[in-house]
Amino acid sequence: MNRELGFEGLLEDRGFFPRLLGRNARGRDEKFLYGPDLPVVLLTGGPGTGKQRLLELLRDRFGRRVPVAYVDCADTRSAEEAARRPSCRSEATETLYDVALRMSEWEGPGGALPTPRFFAGMAAVAAGAGLRRRELEEELERYRVVLHPGGALNRFTHNLLTGYLTALAGVVAPAAAPLVGAALTEFLEVLARTGAEPVRTTYGDYPGAAGSAGTGLRLLTHDFQRGDEDRRFAESFLFRALREDLDAAYTGLGGRLNRVGRPALLLQHANWPTGRGLLAAVLADRADGRRDRTVLVASERMAEPLFLADEPRSKQLADYQPDHEEPPDWQRRPARGRLGQGVLLLRMPLLTTEHIHKELQQHTGGVPEAARLRRAQSAVHRLSGHRPRMVQRLVQAAGNLPELDNDRELLDQPPVRNGESSAVRDVLLSELVLRQLPERLPVEYTDDRWLDLLTQLSVAHTGDCARALLRSPQLEQPGGGLSADEVEQHLRESGWPACERHFIGDFGLRQLLMSRLHGPPDAGAEWRRNHGLLHAHYRRRAAAPDRAFGTTAAHGLNHDLVANGPERAVRHLATTFPADGMGAEEWCDQLLALAQAPSPGGRDERHDRMMVARVEGSKLERRLDELLHAVWLCEERTRPPDTAAADRMARLLQELAREYAEAAPVLTARAERWERRARNRQPLQSCSCTAHIGEGS
């Protein structure tokens, strides 16, 4: 798949990111978007929406035009490096060091960007960490490159910084033990005095420093050593110092003449603790009026980020949907909350039906089987939800244009162009679930156990459904395991959407999991067992109200349809049929609730049964058998719209209306409304996760 697919409007000349950065991918100036006050741009979207791909494109396409640093806040190397010397390093400072290194390697207009303020802070932290002389010298040498990038500075600056290092070495060299007392004070004073005005100004502003840079550096060191909130504050200040360094590179006569655009920091996995801390720091600084010119773009799974949990809801924040609108006229609005006022949520664009069609044509090599091409396209459309990663893999699986009855049959195909032998279902579950585990998932679930749990819960509709399954002896988890509420929370924090009628709220993910639970077409034992468990659970609760299905009886029979067949459901519909017109609306709602059941698997007999009933019983029961199967097919979301089923459904409802005059007004109205929706490729009863399916199918 073309790496830029779906992002064309964001990356092309005069697009959002060229204007935000001030340079396009061809190296020409663009009129700045926003400023001098800049928003933090959060790329929001769940797994498979292309956040990492977009950040990498920004790095690769614009990293030769403006200084760009790309860092992964979930990279374990930061934790490993911090653990080598925990007294003076942390995951946050290692991430900042990585940013400073990237800026020191910039070879474009203006040359490398030195970061003396950041160096001074890290040198102070190292000096106050109780290191031996050799260890301290190693730390200073480690950070030297960000202070003095090789060959990038003019002679005056080179001499100044060389003198700076010499002066610091002159303090360290005589010390045979860690710097403490007067030796530490002398080091910090030399650090502040020799570091020139920028260092003195920055650390003189440290809270409590009263204008003394030496005092500010001592307080920074003290806070870092105390840990917890004090360390986080010190880390935030170091990030401020680093941004001030980047700003300084763009000011003065040399900066204005030689540098172009704006520097950029790209944070992948910013929903992890290090990323959240850095985002909160820059947002707090900008809210306090400390402006800087660094473009900060970060990926965030949740539509409502955790670090903004105490802020107004995201619908009150500025957001941008690039596939529907032009960039908003963003400006800071204090009424929105202290941190949230500085955020611009960029909703990741989904692929269009045209994108899917072009990708399929490319992967099928122009095979002239138009009907099978359209069938494959409709399956990809419904299963993918237009998420780029799902589109990519499903298109690869559809490359040979397999004959499909149900969309889930496509999930058994391997992604042939990807060199995989596994079913595309397993490839996608690995990429979307196993490689993107919830941050706070208990360690005992960090293997296939999390995927196994979601697989078992894929048949659940509500939290009550999920709790019933988790309480059953067949699905009992060692040590109690996760509760249904905890599973919901982990799904939400992973960026998966919620649905009022399905526990697994994303349609595509649910189909992947149900396919895994069912197994090959001739299997399905666990699939039927779980539906059977839920039928038994709701049958024991008689006819109590049910949020998703009206009554628990209808809820239980929905699962019984899959577990044991339609006989009990048909009998229930016949027993409760409103021949006198009383409760006709509720009866129609129950019929529709029963027909929400997924395809039962194996050979699909619903077409046959909507034409000729198979239940043995009264004329009404046989007619309701046919009607149930017609409505069930109309509600099936893993097949193309079925006009024959829509016709049959409307005809059967009209026949019932003619025979039962008291119920006729409701049955006739439902026949017209349901037939119209079915012919317009709309669910008879839509929910959050199926609302998109009618378009393009």
N, C-alpha and C positions, 0 to 999 in steps of 0.2 A: 504494500500500500504506500502511495506517495506520502512522505512524512508531513507535507503541508496540507494534506486533504482536510478540509473543514476549517482551516485557519487562514485561508487566503485573505479575507477581509481584514484580519488582524495584523498581517505581516506585509501586505503590499504597500507600495508608495502611498503616502498620505493616509495610511491606516493607523490604527490605534497605537501600536507599539513604536513604529517609526516616529510618530509625533511625540510620544511620551519620552523617547530617547533623544529626539532631536536630530536623528540621522536615519536614513533608510539603508536597506541592505546593499545598495549600490554605492554607498559612501557619500551621498548628497545630503545637504542640510534639509531639515524639515522644520516647519513652524512648530514651536513648542506647544504641547498640550499641557495645560495646567501650569502652575508655578506663580510666584516662588514657593508657595505652600503646595506640597505634593501629597497625594493620597498614597497609602499603602495598598497595592493592588493584590487582592486575594483571589486566586483562581479556585473557584469552588465547584466541586463535582465529585461524585463517588468513584469507585473503581472502574477503570476502563474508559474514562472520559477524555484521556489525553493530556492530563496536567503535566506529567513528566515530559512527554513528547514536546509540548509547547515550550516548556522551560529550556529544553535542550536545543530546540530550534532557535530560540532567542540567543542562546549562547553561541551557537554555531554560525548563525546568519549575521548577527550584529557584533559579535565579539571581536571582529577585526575593524569595526568602525568606531566603537566607543569602548572604554574599559568596562569589562563585564566579569563578575565573579559568580560562579555557580557552585553552590555547596549543598550537600545532602545532609539534612539534620538528623537522619536516621542512620548515617554511616557509622558503623561500629569502630572505625579507625580512630575517630575523635575520642571515644571513651578509652580505647587502648592507649593512645598517646597520653591522655590525661592521667591514666593510672600509673604511668612510668614515674611521674613526679607529682603526686596529688597535692603536695603542699603549695605548689605554685602554678598548677594547671587545673583546668576543668574542661568539661565538654564544650561549654560556651566559649572559653578562651581559645580552645583549639580550633573551633569553627571560625572565630574572628582571625586567628593567625592564618588560617587557610585563605580567608578573604584578602588579608594583607599581602600574602604571597602572590595571589593571582594579580593583584594590582601592581605589585613590584615587577611582574613579568610583562606588563603591557608594553608593546612595541609600536603602537600607533602614534598618531599626532600628539606631540608633547612629551612622549616617552613615558617611562615608568613613573608610578605615583608613590613617592616615599611616604611613610607613616610614622613620623617621629613622635607624635603624641602617644600613639598606641605603643610604640617601643618604650617610651618613658614609663608608662603605666605597668607594662609587663616586666620591665627591669626592676621597678620598685617592688612588685609582688615577689619576684625571685629573690631580691636582696633581703626581704623580710621573712623569708620562708625557712630560715635556719639551715641553709645549704652549706656544705663545705665549699672551700674556695674553688676547687676544681669544678664542682657541680655548678656553682654560680657562673664561672667563666663559660661553661658549656651553654648555660641558658642565655647569657648575653650574646654569645656567638650565634646561637640559634636564631635570635631575633635581629641580628645585625643586618641581614639581607633586606628586611622591610624598612630599615632605617637608611640603608645605603645600597640601593639596587645597583648592581654592577654596570658601569659604563653609561648610566642613564643621567648623571648629574653634571652640571657645569663645574668648573674648577673651584669657584668660590664655595659652592655648597658642598663639594667633595671635601675640601679642606676643613670646612666647619664641622661636618659630621665625623671626619677622621679625628679631629681634635676632641670631639665629644666622647668618642670611644676611648681615646687615650686617657682622658681625664678620669673616666670611670674605672679603667684598668688600674690607674694609679692609686685608687682607693682600695680596690680589691686585692691587688698584689701583696701588700704587706700583711694582710690579715691571714693568720694561720687557722683561724676558727670561723664559724659562721659570723656574719655581720650582726652585731648586737650593740646596744647602747650608743656610745659616741661614734663608733665606726659606721653603724647603720645611718645615724643622723648625717654624718659627713657625706656618705654615698648619696643619700636623698637630696642633700643640698647641692651637691655637684650635679646630680641629675637635673635638678630644677634650674640651677644657675647656668650651666653650660648648654642646656637644651634650647636656648634662645627664647624669644618672646612667646611664640605659640605654645610651647610647653608650660611656660610660667603662667600664661593666661588661663589655659584649660584647667590645670590642677589647682590654681588659685581659686577657681570657682567651685571646687569640691565642697560639699556641705560641711561647714565647720572650719574650713581652712582660713577664712577671713582674709583672702587675698594672698596667702603664702603658699607658693607651689610646693615647697618642701613639706609643709604641714599637710597639704592636700594629698601628697604622695604617701605620707605616713598613714593618714586616715584610710586611704585606699587599701594599703597593705593590711592594716588592722582589720578592716571589714572583710577582706578576702579570707583572712585566716580564721575569722570567727565562724564562717560557714553560714548555711541556711539563707535567711532573708538578707543578712548583711552581705554575704558573698554575692547573691543575685544582684544586689544594688551595685556592688563594685563591678560586676560583669556588665551591667547596663551602662555604667559610666565609661568603661573601656570601649564599648560599642559607640558611645557618643564621641569619644576621642578619635576613634577610627574614622567616623563620618566627617568630623572636623578636618582631619588630614586630607580626605578626598576633596572636601570643599576648598581647602587651601590650595590644592594643586590647580584649581580652576580660577583662582583669583590672582591679583597682581598682574603686572604688564605681561610677563611671560605666559601665564596661564590663559589670559584673555586672547593673546595672539596665537598661541599654538594649540590649545585644546579645543575640542569640538564636542557637541552633544552633551549628554549627562552620563556620569558613571552609573552602573547598575549592579544590584545585588539580587541574585536569583536564589531563593530558598526552596529546595525540594523537601517534601515531608515536613512542612512548617507546623503541622499539627502535633509533632513530637515535642517533648519538653524544651529542648534547646531552641527550637524554632519559635515556640510560644513565648519564651522569655525574651528573645530578640525582638519579636514583633511588638510585645507589650512595651519594651524599652523605647523603641523608636516612636511608637504612637504616643506614649506619655511625653516624650521630649517635644514632639511637634504640637501636642495639645497645649504645652506650656509656652509655646511661641519660639522654640528653638528650631528654626527652619534649616533644612539642608537640601542639597540638590541631588542626592542619591536616589535613583529610581529603585524602589524595592518591590519585587514581584515574588509572591510566595504561593505555594500550593496548599490547599486546605480541603479535606474531604467533606466536612460538614457544611451544610447551608447556613448553619448558625454556629460559628466556631466556639470551641470551649473557652478560649481565653477571653471571649466577649460574653461569657455566661451572665455576668451581672450588668451587662449593658442592655439597651433597648433591643427588641427582637430585630432580626435581620431585615424584615420587611420594612422597618423604619430606617435602615441604612441605605446609603447610596448603592445602587447596583446597576450592572450593565449586562445586557443580553445581546451579544454581538450578532447573533443570527436574526435578531428582530429589530434592532434599533441602532442609532448613531451613538457615539460616546456621550455620556451625560455631561452637562455643564456643572461639573463637581465643584463644590466649595465647602469649606468647613462650616458646620452648623452646630454651635454649642449645645443646642437643645437635644441633640441626638446622643449625648453621653460623652464622657471624657475620652475614651479610647475609640469608640465606634465612630465618632465624628471624623476620624482620619482614615477611614476604610472605604475603599471602593471594591465591592464584590463583583468579580467578573464571572458570570455563570458560563461554564464551559459549553461551547456550541456543540450541538449534536449534528451528525451527518444528515444530509437530506436524502429523499427518495432518489433524486437524480444521482447523487454520489454513489448510492448502493447499486443503481443500475449500471453506471459506468464501470465500477469495480467488478461486477459480475461479468460484464462483457469482456473485460480485460482478462479475467481468469478462465473464462470458458473458451477463449481463443476464437470468438465469433461463431460458435456452433449455431447452425441455423435452425435449432429446435425452439421456435419462439414460445410455444406453450410451456415447455419445461423450463425455459429461462424465466418466464413470468412466474411460474410456480415457485422456483427457487428464490426469486426476488421477494415474493410475498412472504415466504418463510423467514428469510433474513430480516425483513422489515419487522415482523411481529416478534421474533425471538430476541433481536438485538436491542430493541428500544432505541435504535440509532446510536448506541454507544460505539465509538470508533473501534475499540479493541474487539468487541463482540462482532461488529460488522466485518472486520478484517479476518478473523478466524472462521466465521460462518461462510464467508465468501470463498475462502480457501477450501472449506469442506464441500461447498456446492460446485466446485470446479468441474466435476464430471457430470453435473446435472443429473443427480440420482432421481429416480421416480419416487415421489413422495405422496403418501396419503395424509399422514399427520406430520406437522412440522417437527415434532420431537424425533422423527426418524432421521432427520438431518444431523441430530446431535450424536448419532452413532457413527457418522462418517469421519474419517481422519482428515485433517487439514492438509491436503495432498501437496500443496505448494510450499508447505513449511517443513517438509522432510519428517513429519511425525507419523508414527504408526498408531498412536493412541487415538481414541475417539475424540472429536473436537470438544465434546462435553468435558472430558477429563483435562484437556489442555486449558480450557477456559476456567474451570474451577481451580486449577492450580494457579493460574495467573491472577484471577480476580479474588480468590478467597485465601488460598494457602500462602501466597506471596504478599498479601496485604492484610495481615492479621490485625485485629484490634489492638491498640496500644496497651490497654490495661487487661488483656486476656490473661487469665491464670496460666502459669508456666506449664501445667499438666495438659493444657489444651493446645499447645503450640506445635503440635504435629497434626496428623490426620484426624485427631479426635474432635477438633472444632468442626471440620468439614462433615464428619460422621454425624455429629449432633444436628447440624443444620439440615442434613439430608433427611434424618428421621422426622424433623419438624416441618418439612416442606408441605405436608398434607394438612397442616393446621390452618384454621381461619383466624382465630383470635388468640389472645393471651390465655383465655380459659381452655381453649383447645390444646395449646402447647403445654399448659400445666397438667392437663389430664394425661397426655402422653408421657410426660416426664415422671409422673407418679406411678405409671404402670410398671409391674415387675419386669416385663419384657424389655423396657428401655431404662431400667434403673441404672443410675450413674454411680460409680465407686465414690464413697465419701460424700454422697449427697449431690455433688456436682453443681452446675450452674442452674439457677432458677430461670423460668421463662422471662421474667422481668429483666434479669441480667443479660440474657441473650438478646432481647430487644434493644437494650442499651448499647451492647457491643455492636450490633448491626447499625444502629443510628450513628455511633461514633466512627464507624467504618465508611460512612457516607451513603449507605443504602437507604432508599426512601421507605416511608411507611405507607401502609394502605389500610383503610378502615375495614376491609373484608378479607384480608389475607395476612397471616403472621409474617411470612416472607414477602415483604411489600414490593419487591421489584419483580415484574413479570418474567423477564428473561432469566434472572437468577433462580427463580422458583422452578421454571421449566428445566433448567440444568440439574437442579437438585432432585426433582421428581423423576427425571430420566435416570439419574444415578440410583435412586431408590428402587425403581421398577426393574432396572436391568434389561436384558434382551426381551424382545416381544413375547417369547414363550415363558418368561419368568414372571416376576411380580408378587412373590409370596410375601415379602416384607411390606410391600406397597398395600396389598389387600389386608394384611394383618393390622397395620396402623389405622386404616380406615375402619376396620372392624372394631378396634379398640375404642375409637371415637364414637361409633354408632352405639356401642354398649354403654358408654359413659352418658350420652345424652338420652338414651332410652330410659335409663334409671331415673332421670330427672323429670319424667312425665312431660307436661305441656307448659312448663315455666316459660316466661318471656325470654327472648334471646336477642341480643343486640344486633347480630349480623343476619339472622334468619327469621326473625319474628317470633318463632317458638322453638323450643329445644327439640320438639318432635321433628320439625322440618330439618333442623340442623343435623340430627342423628340420621335421618333418612337420606340426606345428601351424601353422607359417608357410606351408608348402606348400599346406595346405587353402585358405588365402585367396588365395595367389598363383596357383595352377594348378588347383585343384580337388581332389576327394577320392580320386582313383584311386590315387595312390601310398600314401596313408594306409591305404586298404582293403587293398591288397596286403600292406603291412607287418603289419597286424592278422591277416591270414589266415596269413602265413608264421610268425608267432610265436604263433599260437593254441595254448593249452595243452590239446590233446586228451587227453594222458595225465594231466592235473591238475597237472603240475609247473609252478610259476611262475604259477598262475592269479591269485593276488592281484596280482602285478606286472603281468600282462597287463591286468587290469581298471584298474589305476592308469594304464597307458599309454593305454587307451581314453579314460579321463576326461581325461587331459592333452591328448590330441588335440582333444577336444571343448571345450577352453577357448578355442578360436579365436574371434575376433569374427565377427559377421555379415559375410559376404563382400561385401555391397553389391549394388546392382542388385536385380533380381527375386529374391525368396527362394524357392528351389526345395526347401528342406529338407523341407517337409511332403509334397511329392510323392515325394521320394526315400526317405522313411522308410516309405512304403507300397509303393512299387515301385522296386526297385533299377535303377540305370542302368549299372552296370559290367558288362562282359562277362567272364564267368569261371565258376568253380565255384559250386556251391550255397552253400558256406560263404562265399565272397567276396560273393555277392549278399546273403546274409543279414547279413553284417557291414556292407555298404554301408547297408542299411536301419537297422541298429542304431546305426551311427555318427551318422547324421543325426537319429535320435530322441534320442540322448544329447546331441548338439549343441544341439538345440532346448531340451531340459530345462536346459541350462547357459546358455542365452542370457539375458543380463541386461538387454537393451534391448527386451524384449517382456513382456507379461503372462505369468504362469505358464500352461503349455500342458498341460492334462490329457490331451489326445489323445496328445501325445508321451510323457507319463509312462506311459500305458496301453500304447502300442506298445513302448516300451523294456522294460517289465517282461515283456510277452508274448514278445518276441524272446529275452531272456535265459533265460526259462523253457524255451523251445523248444530252445535250445542246451544247457541243463542236461539235458533229457530225452535228447538225442541223444549227449551226451558225459558219460557217467556219472562218469568220474574227476574231471572239473572241476565236476560238479554242485553239491557243497556250497558252493563259492565263488560260482558264478554265481547260485545260488538266493538266497544271503544278500545279494549285491549287488542283485539284482532287488528284494527286499523293502526294503532300506535306501534305495536310490535312489528307488524309487517313493514311499516314505513322505516323503522329503525334498522331492521334487518337488511332491507334493500339499499339503504344508505350506508351499509357497512359499519353500523354502530352497534355496540353491545345493547341488548335489551335492558340491561341494568348495568350501567357503567360504575366503575370505582376508580380510585386514584391510579392504579397500576394498569388498567386496560383502556383508559380514555384515549390514548394515542393510537390504538391498534387499528381502528377503522380507516385512518388516513393511509393511503398508499397500498392497502392490502388487496 
